[in-house]
Amino acid sequence: MIDSYKHKGQRKKLIKELRSKGISDEKVLEAMERVPRHFFMESGFEQFAYKDQAFPISKGQTISQPYTVAYQTELLTPRKHEKILEIGTGSGYQTAILLEMGAKVYSIERYRELYLRAKSLLNEMGYQPYLFYGDGYKGQPTYAPYDKILVTAGASDVPRELLDQLQNGGKMVIPVGDQFGQQMMVIEKTEQGDTEKHNRGSFIFVPLIPGKDTNNQNP
């Protein structure tokens, strides 16, 4: 894995573009400038790594558009040492951004192939997240409650299990809708356990699918 001066220059241009599109949280921008996005893509598609667009990886999934990653992260406001549950590890790129910001990340992926690939890559890069192959709709109750929850796929509704695993005073960022588009919802849980919802714009994500994929799974 090589992160050349050319790659770093391309990231600087990308960060400038994200600023022009309204991303203002410097901690988010600094984390994204440090993480080599091209590590998370196949080498043959490296030329697309620093374009502000989503790109297919495998299993019908994508590495999200950098703007979307930045926007969701900015809404989540990760802080050092916070426990964050991520639903949908995917390539591992969003996971790396959260780790760069000092969070303690627990991430779930329903596709075994993606889970294994992300685990290997993130470990090789020196990160130590807690990764799980499982059902994102059910979260990871063993380590709950979480300070923040980030969902990186479009849900038809807000899973009750995830709300139950969110700490009082915590926050969840989740796209909610159907296959034609979702609304980015910020759900804040009060100290009393009530929830307040805020709509933060329209997006299109791959769907959040219940259960875990068991096709082509090795014993």
C-alpha positions in Angstrom: 0.0 0.0 0.0 1.6 3.3 -1.2 0.3 6.7 -0.3 2.3 8.9 -2.6 2.6 12.7 -2.8 0.3 12.5 -5.7 -2.4 10.8 -3.6 -1.9 13.4 -0.8 -2.3 16.2 -3.3 -5.5 14.7 -4.7 -6.9 14.5 -1.1 -6.1 18.2 -0.6 -8.1 19.0 -3.7 -10.9 16.8 -2.5 -11.0 18.5 0.9 -11.1 21.9 -0.8 -14.1 20.6 -2.9 -15.9 19.4 0.3 -15.4 22.8 1.9 -16.9 24.4 -1.1 -19.9 22.2 -0.7 -20.5 23.2 2.8 -18.5 20.8 5.0 -17.1 23.0 7.8 -16.1 20.7 10.7 -12.3 20.9 10.6 -11.9 17.7 12.6 -13.9 15.8 9.9 -11.9 17.4 7.1 -8.6 16.7 8.8 -9.5 13.0 9.3 -10.6 12.7 5.7 -7.3 14.3 4.5 -5.3 11.7 6.5 -7.2 8.6 5.3 -6.0 7.2 1.9 -9.3 6.5 0.2 -7.6 4.6 -2.6 -6.6 1.9 -0.1 -10.3 0.9 0.0 -10.7 0.5 -3.7 -9.3 -2.1 -6.1 -6.0 -0.8 -7.7 -7.5 -0.8 -11.2 -10.0 1.9 -10.1 -7.6 4.0 -8.1 -8.1 7.0 -10.5 -11.7 7.3 -9.1 -10.6 7.4 -5.5 -10.5 11.1 -5.0 -13.5 12.1 -7.1 -16.5 13.1 -5.1 -18.6 10.2 -6.1 -19.7 6.8 -4.8 -18.1 3.7 -6.4 -19.2 0.1 -6.5 -17.1 -2.4 -4.4 -18.8 -5.8 -4.4 -22.0 -7.5 -3.3 -24.0 -4.7 -4.8 -22.5 -2.3 -2.2 -20.6 1.0 -2.7 -17.9 3.0 -1.1 -19.9 6.1 -0.3 -19.4 9.5 -1.9 -16.8 11.5 0.1 -19.3 14.3 0.6 -21.8 11.9 2.1 -19.2 10.4 4.4 -18.2 13.9 5.5 -21.8 15.1 5.9 -22.9 12.1 8.0 -19.8 12.3 10.1 -20.3 16.1 10.7 -23.9 15.4 11.8 -22.7 12.7 14.1 -20.1 14.9 15.8 -17.8 12.1 16.9 -15.6 12.9 20.0 -12.5 11.2 21.3 -13.1 8.0 23.3 -16.8 7.9 22.4 -18.3 4.4 21.7 -19.8 4.5 18.3 -21.8 1.7 16.6 -21.6 1.7 12.8 -24.2 -0.2 10.9 -22.7 -1.3 7.5 -18.9 -1.6 7.5 -18.7 -1.9 3.7 -15.3 -1.0 2.5 -14.2 0.2 6.0 -13.6 3.7 4.8 -16.2 5.4 7.1 -14.9 3.2 9.9 -11.4 4.6 9.4 -12.6 8.2 9.5 -14.3 7.6 12.8 -11.2 5.9 14.2 -9.0 8.8 13.0 -11.3 11.1 15.0 -10.5 9.1 18.1 -13.7 7.1 18.5 -14.0 3.6 19.8 -15.8 1.9 16.8 -18.0 -1.1 16.8 -19.0 -1.9 13.2 -21.3 -4.6 11.8 -21.3 -5.9 8.2 -23.9 -8.4 6.8 -21.6 -9.6 4.0 -18.9 -12.0 5.2 -16.6 -11.2 2.2 -16.8 -7.4 3.0 -16.3 -8.0 6.7 -13.2 -10.1 6.2 -11.7 -7.7 3.7 -12.4 -4.6 5.8 -11.0 -6.4 8.9 -7.8 -7.3 7.1 -7.3 -3.9 5.6 -8.0 -1.8 8.7 -5.7 -4.0 10.8 -3.0 -3.6 8.1 -3.4 0.1 8.3 -2.9 0.0 12.1 -6.5 0.5 13.2 -8.2 -1.6 15.9 -11.9 -1.4 15.5 -14.3 -4.0 16.8 -15.8 -5.6 13.7 -18.7 -8.1 13.5 -20.2 -10.2 10.8 -23.9 -10.0 11.6 -27.4 -8.4 11.3 -27.2 -4.6 11.4 -30.9 -4.3 12.3 -30.1 -6.0 15.6 -27.1 -3.9 16.4 -24.5 -5.3 18.9 -26.3 -5.4 22.3 -23.3 -7.0 24.0 -21.4 -3.8 24.1 -24.3 -1.4 24.4 -25.1 1.4 25.3 -23.4 3.5 22.6 -22.8 7.2 22.7 -23.5 7.5 19.0 -24.9 5.3 16.2 -24.2 5.8 12.5 -26.2 3.9 9.9 -24.6 3.8 6.4 -27.5 2.2 4.5 -31.1 3.3 3.8 -33.5 1.9 6.4 -37.3 1.6 5.8 -37.7 2.7 9.4 -35.7 3.2 12.5 -34.9 -0.2 14.1 -36.2 -0.4 17.6 -33.1 -2.5 18.7 -30.8 0.3 17.7 -32.7 3.0 19.6 -32.6 0.7 22.6 -28.8 0.5 22.4 -28.4 4.2 22.2 -27.2 5.9 25.4 -29.5 8.5 26.9 -28.1 11.8 25.7 -26.8 10.0 22.6 -27.3 10.6 18.9 -28.1 8.5 15.8 -27.7 9.4 12.2 -29.7 7.3 9.8 -31.1 7.6 6.3 -34.8 6.5 6.3 -36.9 5.9 3.3 -37.3 3.4 0.4 -35.2 2.3 -2.6 -36.0 5.6 -4.4 -34.4 7.8 -1.7 -34.1 8.5 2.0 -34.2 11.4 4.4 -31.1 11.8 6.5 -32.5 11.7 10.0 -30.7 12.9 13.2 -32.2 11.3 16.2 -31.3 12.6 19.6 -32.1 10.7 22.7 -32.8 12.9 25.8 -31.4 12.2 29.2 -34.9 10.9 30.0 -34.9 8.5 27.1 -37.3 10.4 24.8 -36.3 10.9 21.2 -36.2 14.0 19.0 -36.0 13.7 15.2 -34.5 16.2 12.7 -34.6 15.9 8.9 -31.2 16.8 7.4 -31.8 16.4 3.6 -32.4 13.8 0.9 -29.9 11.1 -0.1 -29.8 7.7 -1.9 -28.1 4.8 -0.1 -28.0 1.1 -0.8 -30.8 -0.6 1.3 -30.3 -1.8 4.9 -31.3 -5.4 4.7 -32.3 -7.5 7.8 -30.3 -10.6 8.5 -26.8 -11.5 7.4 -25.9 -12.9 4.0 -25.0 -16.6 4.2 -24.4 -17.2 0.5 -20.9 -18.6 -0.4 -20.0 -18.6 3.3 -17.0 -20.7 4.3 -17.6 -23.1 7.3 
